[in-house]
Amino acid sequence: MEVVLLDDRIAVFVLLPIFLAVTLVSVLRQSLVASNRTPRSPDLQRMQINSLLQRSSLLRGPKGRMLSPASFQGRVAFFTDREHGAFGGLLRELEAQNNPMKSLESLAKQDPSQTMGMLKSQMSFIFLQGGMAYFINYLFPDFLV
């Protein structure tokens, strides 16, 4: 059985170029993913919920202590009334979202371009990994990894 001899300068002539190629490919992949990403449109319902939460948090802070008890109770009723309150409509929507038939309808209404964006990202990753493997194999044909 033959003894395999390794050159002492293997780190300089083989491992360093491979490391450099992998680093450059990952930077290229990151820039490709960033350029293919479609900007997400703001969700109006989420913005309304955040606005209501910010307004309701003022009641807990120091400004809530400055209100008269009747004014404080009126604002609490405005936010928490089940039928006409600001959060009452959100509670009804959350109950409707837990309905399985509603979730199937929302699944049908989803935007397919989001799925396409993920597919483009994965395909670019596969092609870049294959190209990197081919490039390294071309540079070092007799080197076993």
N, C-alpha and C positions, 0 to 999 in steps of 0.2 A: 504494500500500500504506500502510495506516495504522500509525502508531507507537503501540505499547502503552505507556501511562504507568502506572507503579506508584507508589502512595502511599508516602511515606517512613515512615509509621507502620504499615506492614504487619506488622512484627514484633510490635507491641503488640496490634493488633486481630485478627490472624488466626493467626499462628504460635504465639503464647503460649497462646491458648485450645486450639489443636490439640494442643500439647505437653501441656497440663494434662489434656485428655481422654484422650490416649494413656496418660499416667501413671496416671490414676485407673482406667482399664480394666485395665491390667496389675496393679494392686493388687487390684482386684476378682477378676480371674482367679486370682491366686495364692491368695486366700482361698477361692474356690470349689473349687479343686483340693485345698487342704488339708482342707476340710470333706468332700469326697467320697472322700478316700483311706481305704481300709480298713486297719486295723492288721495288720501281718504277724505271723503266729504264729511263735514261735521254732522253728527246726529242731532237733529233738532230736539227730539224728546229728551236725550241725555243732557243737553244744554238747559232745557227747561227744569229738569229735576235738580241739576246743580244750582241753578239760580234760586229755586225754592228752598233748597237746603241752606244756602247762604243766608237767605232772608230769615228763615226760621232759627238759624243759629244766633241771630242777634237777640232773640228773646232770652237765651241762656246767658248771654254776656252781661256786661255792666249796664248796657242800655236797657235791658229788660228790667233791671231793678229800679230804673228811673220812672217807669210807667206807673200809672195808677192801677190799682187792682182790677178795676172794671175794664180799662184799656188792655191790660195784660190778658185777661180772660177772653176779651173779644178777639184778640190776635191769635190766641191759642185755639179758639173755636174756628177761626178762619182757616187755620192750617189743618186741624184735626177732625173737622166735621165729616162724618162718613158720607153724607149725601151731597153736600154743596161745598165742602172744604177743598183746599188746594191739594192736599195729599189724598183726599177721598177718591178722586178720579184716578190717581196713580194706583191706589189699592185695588180699584176695580179692574184696571188694566193688568195688574199683576195676577189677579185671580183668573182673568181671561187667558193670560199667557200660560198658566198651568194646565189649561184644557188641552188634551192631546190632539184634538182635531185642529185647534188653532195653531199648534206647533207644526203640524203638517202643512197648513196653508202658508205659514211663514217660511217654511223650508222651500216651498215652490216659488216664493217671491224673492229668494236670495239672488244676489248679483253674481252671475257666473264669471264675471271678469276677475273676481277675487281668486277663484280657483285657477284661472288661467295664469294669474301672476305667480302663484305658487309653482305651477307646472313649468313656467319659463325659468324660474329660479333653479329648480332641480335639474332641468335639462342643461342649463349653462354649467352647472356643477359637474354633471356627468361628462360633458364634452371637454371641459377644462382638465378634469382628472385624467381622461383618456389621452389628451394631448400632452399632458405633463409626463405620463408614463411612457409615451412614444418618444418624447424628447430625451428623457433620461436614458432610455434604452438605446437611442441613437448615439448619444454621447459616450456611453459606457457599455458597449455591446458584450464584453467579456466579463463584466462585473456582476457578481451574484448579490442580490439584495435579500 
